[in-house]
Amino acid sequence: MELGDLEVYRLARGISKDAWGIYKQFDWQTKKKMIGDQFITAVDSIAANIAEGFGRFHYLDRNKFNYNARGSLFESLHWVDALEERELIEKGEAENLKKGLNSLSVRLNNYISTTRSLHKS
């Protein structure tokens, strides 16, 4: 199996792509001085941690990174809410991102459970 075969990774990359489309529309101040960089870093970190965990041998080491990915996912939800509250993104954009992140959350939790069970085989 290759990293790109993992549905959870592909979903995380898709959300990252959507988030980038939003981020690149921000002005410099929003990107660098306020909220933008923290938002895109959190979203990108989800897929990056899944990828790093995928490359690890031991299931505990893998899930350490999967748990980091889950933490970044919840951080991303926080930033989406903040962007919406501050009227930096439209309500529809926020809802789409939150829907994708919540769907990814379920799949990531399932992936963590599956990875955890690998040591029993």
N, C-alpha and C positions, 0 to 999 in steps of 0.2 A: 504494500500500500504506500502511496505517495501522499505528501501533505495536501496537495490539491484535490485528493480524493475525499478528504474529510468534509462532510457537509457543514459542520460547525465552523470550520475554518473559512469555507467559501462564503457562508452567511456573514461572518465577521468582516471579511474583505469587502463584501457588498455594502455593508453599513458604513464602513470606512470611506468607500467611494462616495456615497451619498453625503456623508459629513464633509468631505473635502469640497464638494460642490457648494455647500453652504459657507464653509470657511473662506474659500477664495473670493467670495463676494464682500467680505468684511473689509472695512478700511484699515489702515495701518494701526491706528490707535486701538481699535477693537481687537485686532489680531495680537498685537504685541504688548499693549499696556493694560488691557482689561481681561478678557475672558477667552478669546479665540484660541490662543496657543494651548491653554489648559484643556479646552474642549477637544481639539483635534488630537492632542497627545493621548488623552484618555481613550478616545475611540480607537486610534491606531494601536494602542497597547493591547487591546483585546486580541486581535489576530496575531500580533507579535508574540504574546505570551503563549497562545495556543501553538504557534509554530515552534517556539523554543521547547515547550513541553514535549511536543511530538518527537523532537530529536533526542530526547533523553531515554535511557534504557530502563531504569527502574520505575515501577508504577508510582511510588511515592514521590520521586523526583519529577515525574511527568505531572502529577496532580498538584505539586507545589506551584507550577506555572499555570495550570488550569485554574487554581484558586486565585492566583494573581489576575488572570483574565476576567474572572467573575467580579473581582473587586473593581477592576477598570470598567467593567460593564455598568456597575452601580454608580461609579463616579460619572460615567458618561450620561446616565439618566439624570443625575444631579445637574450637570452642565446644560443639558437640553432644557430642563425646567427653568434654569436661571436665564438662558438665552430668550426663552419665551416670555418670562416675567419682565425682562428688561426691553422687550419689544425689538429684539435684534433678529428674531426669526418669526415667521408667520405661524399662527396656530396650526395650520395644516402641515407645515414642515415639521413642527415639533411632534405632532401626533404620529406622523409617518415614522420618524426616527424612534419614538418611544415604542411604537408597535413592533418595529424590527428588533429593537433591543430586548423587549419582553419575550418575543419569540425566540431570539437567540439565547436568552437566559434559560429557558426550558431545555433547549437542545444542549447547552453547555452543561447544565446539571446532569442530564442523561449521559453525556460524554464522560463526565467525571465519575459517575457511578459505574459505567462500563469499564473505564480505565482501572478503577479501584478493584473491580472483580477479576481483572486479568491475573492477579497474583494467586488466585484460588485455582486457576486452571492447571 
